[in-house]
Amino acid sequence: MKLAAFSVFSFIYSQVIQETKALVAT
């Protein structure tokens, strides 16, 4: 259960990082 939550968290985290990088690059 904990591992799945971590998996979801890291996926969302990397999505946010990509969005932030795209925003900064603009």
C-alpha positions in Angstrom: 0.0 0.0 0.0 2.8 2.4 1.0 4.8 1.5 -2.1 1.8 2.2 -4.4 1.2 5.6 -2.7 4.9 6.4 -3.2 4.6 5.4 -6.9 1.7 7.7 -7.4 3.4 10.5 -5.6 6.6 10.3 -7.6 4.5 10.1 -10.9 2.6 13.3 -9.9 5.9 14.9 -8.7 7.6 14.3 -12.1 4.5 15.7 -13.9 4.7 18.8 -11.8 8.4 19.2 -12.5 7.8 18.9 -16.2 5.0 21.5 -16.1 7.2 23.9 -14.1 10.1 23.5 -16.5 7.8 24.2 -19.4 6.5 27.3 -17.7 10.0 28.5 -16.9 11.2 27.9 -20.4 8.5 30.1 -21.8 
